[in-house]
Amino acid sequence: MEIYSLKPRGEKSVLISMLGFASAGEPCEVERSLERIDLNEFLTGGDAGVFLIQANGDSMNTEIKSGDWLIVNRNLQANAGDKVLIEINGKFTIKNFQPFRNGLRLIPSNRDYSIIHVSTKDSCEVFGVVTHVLHSFKKI
């Protein structure tokens, strides 16, 4: 598994033009306000504990596709319903986080997969909370 660190605030920026906002519902006028957005700042919030990792597999396929890039923040506390990168007994997975009685339930979004029940007998650490999913529709 390769995890890539993103640049913290103050380092060289990656700027992209933002055209405005468009409706994903009924068609409407686009209010054009061309401005430059710092992608690094947008994705990391200037936090050095933010990493990039590529998803592999289809257990989360209604939300995260195999090949998607995930922005993972190590400094956020995982809450119920968050998508997390978690290490269980030395192996990593991405699942929906759900505290449950004396352990955790790690819930896939693909119903073909079973819920993973994590107990106090398991070695478990939340590596980080997924904050963004970068999904490509077309390779350039």
C-alpha positions in Angstrom: 0.0 0.0 0.0 1.4 3.4 -1.0 0.3 6.5 0.9 1.3 9.9 -0.6 1.7 12.9 1.6 0.1 16.2 0.5 1.8 19.5 0.9 1.0 21.5 4.0 0.0 25.2 3.9 2.8 27.5 2.7 4.3 25.2 0.2 3.9 25.6 -3.6 0.2 25.9 -4.5 -1.7 24.2 -7.3 -4.2 26.7 -8.6 -7.2 25.8 -10.8 -9.8 28.1 -12.3 -13.3 27.9 -10.8 -16.0 29.0 -13.2 -18.9 29.2 -10.8 -21.7 26.9 -9.7 -24.0 24.7 -11.8 -27.2 22.9 -10.9 -27.2 19.1 -10.7 -31.0 19.3 -10.7 -33.1 21.5 -12.9 -31.2 23.6 -15.4 -30.5 27.1 -14.3 -28.4 30.1 -15.0 -24.7 29.8 -14.1 -23.4 32.7 -12.1 -20.0 33.1 -13.5 -17.3 34.4 -11.2 -14.0 33.3 -12.5 -11.6 32.9 -9.6 -8.5 30.8 -8.8 -8.8 28.0 -6.2 -5.8 26.6 -4.4 -6.4 22.8 -4.7 -3.9 22.0 -2.0 -5.6 24.3 0.5 -9.1 23.1 -0.5 -8.2 19.4 -0.1 -6.0 19.6 3.0 -7.2 22.7 4.8 -3.4 23.3 5.3 -3.1 20.3 7.6 0.2 18.3 7.3 -1.6 15.1 8.5 -3.5 14.7 5.2 -2.6 11.9 2.8 -3.6 10.6 -0.6 -4.3 6.9 -1.2 -5.8 5.0 -4.1 -8.8 2.7 -3.5 -8.7 -0.9 -4.8 -11.6 -3.2 -4.7 -15.4 -3.0 -4.8 -16.7 -3.3 -1.2 -17.5 0.5 -1.2 -18.5 0.6 -4.8 -21.7 2.7 -4.4 -19.6 5.5 -3.0 -15.9 4.8 -3.8 -14.9 3.1 -7.0 -11.7 1.0 -7.5 -9.1 3.4 -8.8 -10.5 6.5 -7.0 -8.1 8.6 -5.1 -9.0 9.3 -1.4 -7.9 12.3 0.7 -7.4 10.9 4.2 -7.0 13.1 7.3 -5.1 11.5 10.1 -5.9 14.3 12.6 -9.7 13.9 12.5 -11.6 11.9 15.1 -13.7 9.2 13.4 -17.5 9.5 14.1 -20.3 7.1 13.3 -21.0 7.1 9.6 -17.6 8.4 8.5 -15.6 6.6 5.9 -12.3 5.5 7.4 -9.0 4.0 6.4 -8.5 1.5 9.2 -5.9 -1.1 10.1 -7.3 -4.4 11.5 -4.8 -7.1 12.6 -2.1 -5.7 10.3 -4.3 -5.2 7.2 -5.9 -2.1 5.8 -9.5 -1.5 4.5 -11.8 1.4 3.8 -15.3 1.1 5.3 -18.1 3.1 7.0 -17.2 3.5 10.7 -19.9 2.4 13.2 -19.1 2.1 17.0 -21.0 -0.8 18.4 -21.3 -2.0 22.0 -17.8 -3.4 22.9 -16.2 -2.8 19.5 -16.8 -1.6 16.0 -18.8 -2.5 13.0 -17.1 -1.7 9.7 -19.8 -1.5 7.1 -19.3 -1.9 3.3 -21.6 0.0 0.9 -21.7 -3.0 -1.4 -24.3 -5.5 0.0 -22.3 -8.4 -1.5 -19.8 -7.9 1.3 -20.3 -8.7 5.0 -20.0 -6.3 7.9 -16.7 -6.7 9.7 -17.1 -6.9 13.5 -14.1 -5.7 15.4 -13.8 -6.7 19.0 -11.3 -5.9 21.8 -9.5 -9.1 20.8 -8.5 -7.5 17.5 -5.7 -5.1 16.9 -7.3 -2.1 15.4 -6.3 1.5 14.5 -8.2 4.2 12.5 -5.5 5.5 10.2 -7.6 8.4 9.1 -11.0 9.8 8.0 -11.7 10.0 4.3 -12.6 13.6 3.5 -12.7 13.7 -0.3 -13.0 11.2 -3.1 -11.4 12.0 -6.5 -13.2 10.1 -9.2 -12.2 10.4 -12.9 -14.8 10.0 -15.5 -12.3 10.3 -18.4 -8.5 9.8 -18.4 -6.6 12.7 -20.0 
